């Protein structure tokens, strides 16, 4: 639901999405495949909304890398890989 909100509700302020980052962190250690993919998708979509949210999503992914959890590290690596691609960065609004 968070990813779909990030994609479809362009008028929402950044503060709305920043408030979701703690939820992403809390769910990042759930190793159920559907949850893992949903958390990853939400983090990536939030990071693609604008440059400020991209920076926040990257910071959150870097924090997830520090957790002693395999699922959280997978989410973080995948999100960082996408959010740092030059073609993705070029499409993100300022």
Secondary structure in CASP SS format (residue, H / E / C, confidence):
PFRMAT SS
TARGET T0000
AUTHOR 0000-0000-0000
METHOD secondary structure of the structure
MODEL  1
X C 1.00
X H 1.00
X H 1.00
X H 1.00
X H 1.00
X H 1.00
X H 1.00
X H 1.00
X C 1.00
X C 1.00
X C 1.00
X C 1.00
X C 1.00
X H 1.00
X H 1.00
X H 1.00
X H 1.00
X H 1.00
X C 1.00
X C 1.00
X H 1.00
X H 1.00
X H 1.00
X H 1.00
X H 1.00
X H 1.00
X H 1.00
X C 1.00
X C 1.00
X C 1.00
X C 1.00
X C 1.00
X H 1.00
X H 1.00
X H 1.00
X H 1.00
X H 1.00
X H 1.00
X H 1.00
X H 1.00
X H 1.00
X H 1.00
X H 1.00
X H 1.00
X H 1.00
X H 1.00
X H 1.00
X C 1.00
X C 1.00
X C 1.00
X H 1.00
X H 1.00
X H 1.00
X H 1.00
X H 1.00
X H 1.00
X H 1.00
X H 1.00
X H 1.00
X H 1.00
X H 1.00
X H 1.00
X H 1.00
X H 1.00
X H 1.00
X H 1.00
X C 1.00
X C 1.00
X C 1.00
X H 1.00
X H 1.00
X H 1.00
X H 1.00
X H 1.00
X H 1.00
X H 1.00
X H 1.00
X H 1.00
X H 1.00
X H 1.00
X H 1.00
X H 1.00
X H 1.00
X C 1.00
X C 1.00
X H 1.00
X H 1.00
X H 1.00
X H 1.00
X H 1.00
X H 1.00
X C 1.00
X C 1.00
X C 1.00
END
